[in-house]
């Protein structure tokens, strides 16, 4: 059995109780993929890179120096990007007829849109409207998650039947 099939079975086993009445299977799979990526894979990868690869040291290049936290982020972001793409492609939106490279390009565009939206909303809410940073981040995260799901469903992995 392929890894993606095993993950689908695990996620679908958790899709029980009142969940089927509240959200579609595809939405649940998308949420599970996002949770696994951003609450499990990303922090573990960041921890390992920060403590063992970058080793909490400033990274010096011929042109500039990079703090250990930013250097770790620069290493982990592409890994998280591809893990999230793979999970979405093979678990949440596995029946999309689009070619992999088309999906990957569209996914990169949607991630760029999400990053831009995060930045713009935080600037608007905190600097523009004077709201507190933490509630602004929570609201921004909710808005960007809805945007990301809609972009995945209707753009990146369009026509992916459940």
matplotlib code that plots the C-alpha trace (Angstrom):
import matplotlib.pyplot as plt

x = [0.0, 1.3, 2.0, -0.7, -3.3, -2.2, -2.6, -6.0, -7.2, -5.9, -7.5, -10.8, -10.8, -10.9, -13.8, -16.5, -19.1, -20.7, -17.9, -19.6, -22.6, -20.4, -17.8, -17.2, -14.7, -12.5, -12.6, -11.7, -8.8, -7.6, -7.7, -5.9, -3.2, -2.8, -2.7, -0.1, 2.1, 2.0, 1.6, 3.8, 6.2, 7.1, 8.0, 9.9, 11.8, 12.5, 13.7, 16.1, 17.4, 17.8, 19.5, 21.6, 22.1, 22.3, 23.3, 22.0, 24.8, 24.7, 25.1, 27.7, 27.7, 30.0, 27.3, 25.5, 24.9, 21.7, 20.4, 20.0, 16.2, 15.9, 18.4, 16.4, 13.2, 14.8, 15.8, 12.5, 10.1, 10.8, 10.6, 7.2, 6.1, 6.7, 5.3, 2.1, 1.8, 2.3, -0.3, -2.8, -2.2, -2.3, -4.7, -7.1, -7.4, -6.3, -8.6, -7.6, -7.1, -4.5, -0.9, 1.5, 3.6, 0.4, -0.7, 2.8, 2.9, -0.6, 0.2, 3.2, 1.0, -1.6, 1.1, 2.6, -1.0, -1.4, 1.9, 1.0, -2.5, -0.9, 1.4, -1.3, -3.9, -1.5, -0.3, -3.9, -5.2, -2.3, -0.7, -3.7, -6.6, -4.6, -5.9, -3.8, -1.3, -2.5, -6.2, -5.2, -3.0, -5.9, -8.3, -5.6, -5.0, -8.7, -9.1, -5.9, -7.0, -10.3, -8.5, -6.0, -8.8, -10.7, -7.6, -6.7, -10.2, -11.1, -7.7, -4.7, -6.5, -9.6, -12.1, -10.9, -14.0, -14.2]
y = [0.0, 3.4, 6.0, 8.3, 5.5, 4.8, 8.5, 8.7, 5.6, 7.2, 10.5, 8.9, 6.8, 10.1, 11.4, 10.1, 11.2, 14.6, 15.6, 14.3, 16.5, 19.5, 19.4, 17.5, 14.7, 16.8, 19.7, 17.4, 15.9, 19.4, 20.4, 17.2, 17.8, 21.4, 20.5, 17.7, 20.1, 23.2, 21.7, 18.6, 18.6, 22.3, 22.7, 19.5, 20.3, 23.8, 22.5, 20.0, 22.6, 25.3, 23.2, 20.8, 22.1, 25.8, 25.0, 28.4, 30.2, 33.2, 32.1, 34.3, 34.5, 36.6, 39.3, 39.3, 37.6, 35.8, 35.2, 31.6, 31.9, 33.3, 30.9, 28.0, 29.4, 29.7, 26.0, 24.7, 26.7, 24.8, 21.5, 22.5, 23.8, 20.5, 18.4, 20.5, 20.3, 16.5, 16.0, 18.2, 16.6, 13.0, 13.1, 16.1, 16.7, 13.3, 13.1, 16.3, 15.8, 18.5, 17.7, 17.7, 20.6, 22.7, 22.0, 22.8, 26.2, 27.0, 26.0, 28.3, 31.1, 30.5, 30.3, 33.6, 35.0, 33.7, 35.3, 38.6, 38.5, 37.7, 40.7, 43.1, 42.0, 42.3, 45.7, 46.9, 45.5, 46.4, 49.5, 50.8, 50.1, 49.9, 46.5, 44.3, 42.0, 38.6, 38.9, 40.4, 37.3, 35.0, 36.8, 36.9, 33.2, 32.4, 34.5, 33.1, 29.5, 30.1, 31.7, 28.8, 26.2, 28.0, 28.5, 24.8, 23.6, 26.0, 26.9, 24.6, 21.3, 22.3, 19.6, 17.2, 15.1, 13.6]
z = [0.0, -0.9, 1.8, 0.6, 0.8, 4.4, 5.3, 3.6, 5.6, 8.9, 8.2, 7.1, 10.3, 12.3, 10.1, 12.4, 14.9, 14.1, 11.7, 8.5, 9.3, 9.9, 7.1, 3.8, 3.7, 1.4, 3.8, 6.7, 4.8, 3.9, 7.6, 8.6, 6.0, 7.2, 10.8, 10.2, 8.1, 10.3, 13.8, 13.4, 10.4, 10.4, 14.0, 14.2, 11.0, 12.3, 15.7, 14.0, 11.5, 14.1, 16.7, 14.6, 11.0, 11.7, 15.3, 16.6, 14.8, 12.5, 8.9, 7.1, 3.3, 1.2, 0.9, 4.3, 7.6, 8.5, 12.0, 13.0, 13.2, 9.7, 8.2, 9.7, 8.3, 4.9, 5.0, 6.4, 4.3, 1.0, 2.9, 4.4, 1.0, -0.7, 2.1, 2.2, -1.6, -1.6, 1.2, -0.5, -3.9, -2.6, 0.3, 0.2, -3.6, -5.0, -7.9, -9.7, -13.4, -13.6, -14.3, -11.3, -12.7, -13.3, -9.7, -8.3, -10.2, -9.0, -5.5, -5.5, -6.7, -4.0, -1.3, -2.5, -2.4, 1.2, 2.3, 0.7, 2.3, 5.7, 5.4, 4.2, 6.7, 9.6, 8.5, 8.0, 11.3, 13.6, 11.9, 10.1, 12.5, 15.8, 16.8, 19.1, 17.3, 18.7, 17.9, 14.5, 13.9, 14.8, 12.4, 9.7, 10.1, 9.8, 6.7, 5.1, 5.8, 4.1, 1.2, 1.0, 1.0, -1.7, -3.8, -3.5, -4.3, -7.1, -8.6, -7.6, -7.7, -9.6, -10.6, -7.8, -7.1, -3.7]

ax = plt.figure().add_subplot(projection="3d")
ax.plot(x, y, z, "-o")
ax.set_aspect("equal")
plt.show()
